[in-house]
Amino acid sequence: MSNSTKLITGSNAPLPNESLLELTVEWTSSPAELDVSCFMVNEQGKVPSDHYFIFYNQAEDPGRHVRFEPQNPTSVKFTIDLNGLMSSPIQKCVFAATLDGPGTFSEVQGCKITANVSGSEIAYDCNEGKAEKTLVLVELYRHGGWFKLRAIGRGFNGGLKPLAESHGVVVDEPETEAAPEVAASSSASPSAQTSSPTPVADPAPVQSNPPETKVNLTKIDLLKKKVQISLEKKRMDTIKARVAVVFDASGSMMSLYHKGTVQRAFEKVLAIAACMDDDGVMDVWFFGSKSKRTPSVTENDYEDYVKKTYPSPRVFGGLGAGNNEPVVMADVIKKYTKEEPSDVLPTYVIFFSDGGIYETKKISKLLIESSKTSIFWQFVGLGNASFGVLEELDNLQGRFIDNADFFALSDLDKVTDEELYDRIFNEFPGWHRQAKEKGILR
């Protein structure tokens, strides 16, 4: 390392005049999940719109100047294009972390921020025992024609709410019940101003006037916006469907469970159910050598669903290490054709697997048999493994109509939500039209 600077709370350091900054936030332990985020604010100290609130379900801003990249369960990285940021209206980026669950920052251990620019490192240790749920970590701000990094370490007793308000965001509390403290998973609807309010005094928060432009800070609501855009592009926004998700829980998936990738995939599909399902309920299955139906879920009870329901594939005591797609497919078909048949509502099954698929004949038979039912299968491959018959669906003969689609992702976290939803909805509209023409759906 050619140059190293250590910050203390309140101090700052100039950044080298280089184009790319990598800012890493890491911690060793926490009483609850840490949601790390970035507020990109203009010269009035306000978030221009919801697209400039960056976190794991909105990984980049419209100009792609700031990009969020999860590293592991206790580390995230922001990659920042400083040249691009300099030519934008954004004046400051505020990086913060919120406990999404019980506890305060006095219980968070080993919190550290490291900024790397072309071999130069700036580090800040946030181990001051703050007794709040939300902590502003550092600020990247313009100074003298370039940028400086300032160590903040400022907490907020109310969690995300006062943090949001200090950057021009107002939280609309529910009118029908007492409003709890706002956390990252709250159902409250935050809003940002686009008028010209009084500039924010740094670092103290200021009050803002009633909002004009809505900014929603809830994970599922933000994803629902993107789902709706994709549905409108595909002319599917009036279609209702029962939505189900199936997760591979074989031994090879263990790292994706531990990194939280399966939970994030779960949330992305739940947003589809929240938009498309007639009652907003999503049905869930896990499978390995055996299959397991787990409790259905809505957007009101999604938090830590995977961890609570099926935390990790386990060879002994779990569903087994193998890939037995036919057993879970048969149970899905049983539920929607025998237990809860419908020729009005189609069933949209999104099926995640990391490959190792070998039951070609059984899978083919089930797809052929179910092609006369109101079930559409959307298979999503995770990684670069062998996906067998799923890669040859277009050539699968004997089906009444084409009832399945497949695509693979090398890394789910590196695909934008917009791209993911566009790909998920690629063939469903065509199947829906054919199902109606062939009398499968009324």
N, C-alpha and C positions, 0 to 999 in steps of 0.2 A: 504494500500500500504506500503510494508516494506521499500522501498527506492525510492526517487524521485529526479531527477536531471533536472534542467532547463538550456538549452543551449542558448547562444547568438551567433550571426553570427561570424563564425571563430573558435568557441570553439569546443571541442570534449569531449567524455566520453567513457570509456571502457564498454563493455558489459559483464554481468555475464557469466560464463562458463556454459551456458545451451544450449539445442539443438534448441529450437523454439523461433523465434522472430516474433512478430506481429507489423508491422509498418502501422499506419493509417494516411492518409492525409485527412483533412477535411477543409471546408470553409463555411462561412455563406451566402455569396452572391458573384456573379460574373457577369460581363457584357456579357459573352458568356460561352459556355460549356468548362469546364476544362478537357483536356486530360492528365491524370497522367500516367507516364511511368517509366520504369526502364531500364537503360543500364547496362548489365553485361559485364565487360571488363576484359581482361587478363592482364598479367604483362606489356605488351606494351601499355596498356591503350586503347585497341581497342576491338570493338565488334567482336567476332570470326565469327559469321554468323547472319543471320536474326532471327534465333531461340533464340537469346539471347537479343533481344529487346522485352521487356515484356510490354504489355498494354492490353486494354480490349478485343481486337480481337485476341490476342495471350496471353492466360492467364498464361502460364508457359513455362519454358525452358525445353530442352530435359531431363535433370536430375531431373526435378520437385523440384528444390531447391528453386526457387522463384515462388510464385503463386499470381496472381492478383485476387482480389475478390471485385466487386462493392458492396457497402453497401446501398447507397441511392443516390439521385441526387447530394448531396454535400459531399460525403465521399466515399473513397475507402480504401481497406486494402490489404497489401502485407503480406503473410505468408512465412517466410523464414526458411528453414532448415539449421541451421548454421553448424551442423556437416557435412552434405552433401556438403555444399558450401566449407568447409575447405578442403575436399578431391578432389575438382574439380580444374581446371586450372583458374577459375575466381578469380581475385584478389580484385575487387572492384565492388560494385553496386551503380550506380548513379541514384537517384530518382529526377524526374523533372516533371513540369507541363507546358502545353502549352494552351493558349487561342485559341480555335477553332472558331474564329469569331472576331468581332470588340472589341476594348478596349485594355487596358494594365493591368499589375498587380497593378498599382496604384489604380485601381477600384475594385480589389478583396478584400473582407472583411473577416476577421476572419480566415485567413489561418493558420493552425496549424498542426504540425507533432508530433505524439506520438508513441514512441517505447516501447513496453512492453515485458519484458523477465522475466518469472517466478516471477511475483510480483514486479519487479523493473520497474520503468517508467522513460523514458527520453523524455522531451518535448521541442519543439522549435516553437516559434511563428514567422511566416513570415509576419509581418505587417509593412514593411518598405517602402511601397509606390513605388516599382520599376516600372519604366515607360517602361517596355519591355513586349513582348508577351509571352516569355518563361522564366522560372525561374528554376535553379537547386536548389533543396530544401535541401537535405542532401546526404551524402555519407556513405555507409557502407564499411569499408576497413579493411584489415588484419593489425594486429599490435601485435608484441610480442607473436606469436603463437595463437592468437585468433582475436577478432574483436573490432573495435571502430566505433562510430558514430560521424560524423562531421557535424555541421551546416554550410551550404554554403551560401544560399540566394543570388546567383549570377544570374543576368539577361543577356539576349542577345537581342540586338536591332533588329536583323533580324529574330527572332522567332526560329523555330526548326532547320534551316539550320546551323547557327554557333554552336549550341549545338551538332548537329550530327557530324560536322567536328571536334569538340574538342575531339570526341571519335573515330576518325578514319573513319568517314563516309563522303563521298563526294556526293553531290547532282548533278545529271546530269540535267542541265536546258534544256527545250525544245528548239530545234534549229529553229523552224519556227516562233517563236514569242518571244517578250520580256519576260524575266523571272520575275515573281512577287516574292515577299518575300515568302519564303516557310513556310507554316503552316502545321498542322497535316493532313489536308484534301487535300493537294496539289496533283497534278497529277505528280509531279516530281518524278524521280526514284533514291533514295539514294543508295549508294553502300559502302561496307565495304572492307577493305584490309585484306588479309591473309598473306602478306609478313611481313617483320620485319622492320617497320618504326622507326623513332626516337621516344623514349618514350615521353609520354605526360607530360608536366610540370603542376603540380596541384597547383592552380586551373585554370591557364590561358589556353585558347584553343591554339592548334597548327595546322599548315597546314599539310596536308597529300598528298601523291603522288596519281597518278591515280589509281582507284580501280581495283580489280580483281574479287571479289565476290560481287554480287548484294545484296543489302538490301533495300527492298521496304517499305517505311514508310506509304504508303497510306492504309487506312482501307480496301477498297474493293479489291485492288490489292493483299494484303496479304491473304485475304479470298479466292480469285480466285485460288491462288496456292493450297490451301487445297482442294477446289472443284475439281480441275484438278487431283490431286492425287487420290481422291476417285473415280472419273469417270474412271480413268485408271485401278484402281483395279477391278471395275465392268465391264470393257471392254465397256464403254459407251462413251469414249472420242471422237468418231466420230459422235455421235448422236446429231442432232439438234432438238430443240423443242421450242414451244412457252411456256413461263413460266409466271404463274400468282400466286399471293398470296392473300389469304383471311384472314382477321383478325376479330375475335370476338370483338365487341365493346359494349357488354352488360355491365350493371352496375357492375357486379362482376369483370370485367377486369380493373377497374379504377386504382388500385394500380400498375398494370403492365404498364399502360401508364405513370403514374407519375414517376415511377422508371426508365423509359427509356428502359424497357425490350422489348416492342413492336418495338421500333426503332432499337434495336440491332437485333431482329429477322428479321425485314425488311431488314437490311443490309446483313445478312447471306443469305437470299433468293436472294437478288439482285445479289450477287456474282455468284449464280447458273445461273441466267438469263444472266449475262455478259459472262459466259462460254458457255452456251447451246443455247441461243436464237439466231436466225439467224441475228437479228439486235440489239441484246443487250438490248431490251426493255422489261420491266416487267409491266404487267397489275396488278392493285390493286383494291381490294374491301374491304369495312368495312360493318359489319352488326350487328344489334341488333334485335329489333322487325321489323325494316325495313332494306333495303339494299342500299348501295351507291357505285357506281363506282367512283373512283377518278382518277386523271390524271396518265397516264402511265409514267414510269420513267426509266432513264438510270444511269449508274455509274457516270455520270458527274453532276447530279443534285439531289443526294440522301440526302444531309445534312439536318437534321432536317425535313425530309419529313413528318413524323408522326405528329410532333408538328405543322407544318404549315398547314397540310391537315385535320387531325382529332386529335386534341390535347388530348381529353379526352372523355370517354363516359359520356353523360349527359342525364338523364331521360327526361328532358324537353328541347326541342330544338335540341336534338341529334337524334340518331336512335332508341331510346327506350331501356328499361332495359332488355327486354326479349331475348331469344335465338331462332331466327327464321332461322335456317339453310336452309330450303327449298326455301325461297325467294331469298337468294343470290345464291344458287346452280342453281336455274332456270335461273337467269340472266347470270351466267357464261355459262351455256349450250346454252342460246340464242346467246350470243356473238360468240361462237366458232362453232356453227352449223348452225345458220341462217345468222348472220351478216358477219362473216369471216370464212366460212367453209374451211377445208383443209383435204385432204386425203394423203398429203405428209408430212406435219409437224404435229407431235402429240402436244397436249396441256398438259402441266404438271402443275397441280394446287396444291399448297401447302396451306393447310387450317388449321389455328390455332384457337383452341377453349379451353376455360377453363372448359368446361363441362356444366352440367345442360341440357343435350340433351334429349328431350322428343318426338319430332316429328318423331317417329320411322317409321311409315307407309309412310309418305311423303318422308322422306330421302331414305328409301329403294326403293320406286317407282322411284325416280329420278336416283338413282344409277343403277337400272335395265334398265331403258330407255336409259341412257347414255352409257351403256356397249357396244352398237353397234357403238359408235362414237369414235373419236380419242382423247378422254379426259381421262387422268389418274388422280385420286384423291389421294393425300397423306395427310391424316389427322394427325395433331400433337396435342396431348392433353397437356395443360399446367396445372400443379397442380395435385391434387389427387381426383378430383371430379368425379361424375358419368358421363361416356361418352356414355351410352346407346348403341344404335345400332352400333356405331363405334367400340366397343369392340368385336362385333360379326360378323365382315365383312367376315371372312373366311367361315362362315356358311350361308351367304346370298344366297339364291337360286334364280334361274330364270335369272341370268345374262348370256349374250352371252359369255363374258370372264370376268375373275376377274380383275376389273378395279379400285381397291382401296386398300389402306393399312392404318394402324393406329398404332401409338405408343404414349405413354405418357411420359412426362418429369416432375419430381417433381419440378425442378428448371432449367430453360433454361441456366442461367448463370453459373451453376456448371457442365455443360456438355462440354467437349472439342469440338472444331469445327470439328476435325477429326471424333469423334464418331457421332456427329450430322449428318454430311454429309453421313457417311456410312449407318446410319439408314434411312435417307431420300431416299437414292438410293437403298434400300433393294429390293423392288419388281418391280420397274419400268423397269429394263432390261427384266424380264420375261414377263411382260405385253407387252412390245414393240415387242418381238419376236412373241407372240401370235397374236398381232394386225396385224402384217405382214402376218402371216400364214393364218389368217381368212379373209384377204382382206380388213381390216379396213384401213390399211395404204398401200400405194404403195411404 
